[in-house]
Amino acid sequence: MKLYILTFLFCIFNLTVAQEKQYQSIKKGDFPEGLYMTLEDVLNKKPSSTEEVYFKACEKCDSLDLPEKAFFYFKEKNKRVRIPLAVSHKGEMYFQTYRKYTNKKDNGYDPDQYSRFCRVLNYGRFIYFEENMKGLWSKAFLGALSPLTYSINGKTKGIVLDLENKEFNILQNCEDLNDFLSKHDLPEIQCSSETYTIGDLRAKIEEINLPYR
């Protein structure tokens, strides 16, 4: 009888601890305006420089008003911003992809254009943005040209900043996505890398992040 009671109390304790587990989260607007040289600067929400910049949108692939991909230039020098990991500009946060900050299994991926910054599309438990990778191609479904219709294993990759492990994860395909979900105590999903699209991935990240905003 005593053993039964102890086992029951142990289970209740574990359940309570699991329910109380808190995750760090970030909201849009949390980053002061400026340049962030390192991942540590980003995590501390402390810009390395507040030098004024402006952007030029990626030609033929974006809106001029609110681009998802952009090149930044120093306003005073009129020279391109190349080195910082991230730029906070007019309330939006932009990242470029650096191998040194990505998960080790993602080291074979490089952006198809360097010093290009990608706007954060989703905030919460994870920061999410997308980048086009070198040497890959994407299949668009139903003849559409929108990146949202590209399969997850194409050139456009969803990237998450894992605040808990302090690293970026490039979500390469469905197997990789489920591995990421499992490691973060999130339910795995049934999907095929050939048909699961970037639009589906955006929706999944939104589902995960929504409670943390």
Secondary structure as UniProt FT lines:
FT   HELIX           2..20
FT   TURN            28..29
FT   STRAND          34..36
FT   HELIX           39..44
FT   STRAND          53..57
FT   TURN            59..61
FT   STRAND          69..74
FT   TURN            75..77
FT   STRAND          86..89
FT   TURN            90..91
FT   STRAND          92..95
FT   HELIX           99..101
FT   HELIX           104..106
FT   TURN            107..108
FT   TURN            114..115
FT   STRAND          117..119
FT   STRAND          126..133
FT   TURN            134..135
FT   HELIX           141..143
FT   HELIX           147..149
FT   STRAND          150..151
FT   TURN            152..153
FT   STRAND          156..162
FT   TURN            163..166
FT   STRAND          167..171
FT   HELIX           174..183
FT   TURN            184..185
FT   TURN            193..195
FT   HELIX           198..209
FT   HELIX           210..212
//
